[in-house]
Amino acid sequence: MNFTENDLRAAAAAGALNAAELPGLLAYLEQRASSVPAAPSAPAPQFDVAHLLWYAGALIVMTAMGLFSTLAFSQMGGEALAVTALVYAAGFAAAGHYLWHVKGLRTPGGLLIAIAVSMAPLAVYGVQDALGLWGEFGKPGTVQDFYVWIKGSWIFMEIAAILAAVIALRFYPFPFIVVIAGVALWFMSMDLAPWIAGSDHADWETRRKVSLWFGLGTLIIAWAVDWMRRGDFAFWLHLFGMIAFWGAVTSTSGGTLSDKALYCAMNVALLFLAVFLGRKVYAVFGVIGIALYLGDLAGKVFKESLLFPFALSAIGVAVIAAGLLYYRHQDKITAWLDANMPQAVKRLRPVHAG
């Protein structure tokens, strides 16, 4: 929660603060602000026509060079692909730097830097293809297959994307760049399974366990990023970490009634974690998980019964009602949490959640 000097003076005038202590408080806050180094600023997210066009254009370029690349594009050869990627990266990086530093247009500039970063996997693919550096798993396919198939040979492309994103964030603190690192981390969680299992096609259970632990590790990194700096740099790490972790837990086959009850408890815990961290993504997955558990439970209780669709509908309405109830009282819930949370735990909360 952020306060201005006017807010504090208004509080003193209303009797909420001791007016005699106000000058000392203001002097302390001013001294503290000057002694604490300011975190790199990032443009505040907006939603208007200009920003929509900027983001849409960046996504079109990135998908055109990757997801929608054709077989003919891949047949250019490794050398041509690497040169194309490097030329694209240099051009977009130069344009992004100009907009960021010279023109002060950080959103379009940051998006151009993100495009440059997205060329890293393509450049690595070109180098690997030209030199035949595919390792024990062999050539995984065309560039387009990077977004479709799971295979250990993609690991180096994913590492390149993550490193390029980290370097870019050091000089251009633009949160959207984290999307590229997040996608690469998500893909890596699946592609690491063949390396761990020592086979080209790891079994499903191995992939699930790798995804679970990799997702949990990504969530810890996301929390650390949230806790250490200002700006919404961790959102995409939270999202892709939850996809990997929650997806792995949810895809567990079978399970006893106690296992499923623990699964429901985990999703309930995610709702509380959403409040603690100030991240709605945990609430979204938590609600979906609770709905899946209740739906499975209703399917067993009302098996082959005409009441099943009505029971499932009632569950859906109850979830919506719970959401509305929370929305109506979220300020009171947050205030109660702040008042009763131990200081040692409170210090672990990100700044934006306090």
Stockholm file with secondary structure:
# STOCKHOLM 1.0

chainA/1-354         MNFTENDLRAAAAAGALNAAELPGLLAYLEQRASSVPAAPSAPAPQFDVAHLLWYAGALIVMTAMGLFSTLAFSQMGGEALAVTALVYAAGFAAAGHYLWHVKGLRTPGGLLIAIAVSMAPLAVYGVQDALGLWGEFGKPGTVQDFYVWIKGSWIFMEIAAILAAVIALRFYPFPFIVVIAGVALWFMSMDLAPWIAGSDHADWETRRKVSLWFGLGTLIIAWAVDWMRRGDFAFWLHLFGMIAFWGAVTSTSGGTLSDKALYCAMNVALLFLAVFLGRKVYAVFGVIGIALYLGDLAGKVFKESLLFPFALSAIGVAVIAAGLLYYRHQDKITAWLDANMPQAVKRLRPVHAG
#=GR chainA/1-354 SS CCCCHHHHHHHHHTTSSCGGGHHHHHHHHHHHHHHSCCCCCCCCCCCSHHHHHHHHHHHHHHHHHTTTCCHHHHTTCHHHHHHHHHHHHHHHHHHHHIIIIISCCHHHHHHHHHHHHHTHHHHHHHHHHHHTCCGGGCCCCCGGGGGTCCCGGGHHHHHHHHHHHHHHHHHSCCTTHHHHHHHHHHHHHHHHHHHHHTSSSCCHHHHHHHHHHHHHHHHHHHHHHHHHCSSSCSHHHHHHHHHHHHHHHHTCCCCCHHHHHHHHHHHHHHHHHHHHHTCHHHHHHHHHHHHHHHHHHHHHHTTTCTTHHHHHHHHHHHHHHHHHHHHHHHHHHHHHHHHHSCHHHHTTSCGGGC
#=GC SS_cons         CCCCHHHHHHHHHTTSSCGGGHHHHHHHHHHHHHHSCCCCCCCCCCCSHHHHHHHHHHHHHHHHHTTTCCHHHHTTCHHHHHHHHHHHHHHHHHHHHIIIIISCCHHHHHHHHHHHHHTHHHHHHHHHHHHTCCGGGCCCCCGGGGGTCCCGGGHHHHHHHHHHHHHHHHHSCCTTHHHHHHHHHHHHHHHHHHHHHTSSSCCHHHHHHHHHHHHHHHHHHHHHHHHHCSSSCSHHHHHHHHHHHHHHHHTCCCCCHHHHHHHHHHHHHHHHHHHHHTCHHHHHHHHHHHHHHHHHHHHHHTTTCTTHHHHHHHHHHHHHHHHHHHHHHHHHHHHHHHHHSCHHHHTTSCGGGC
//
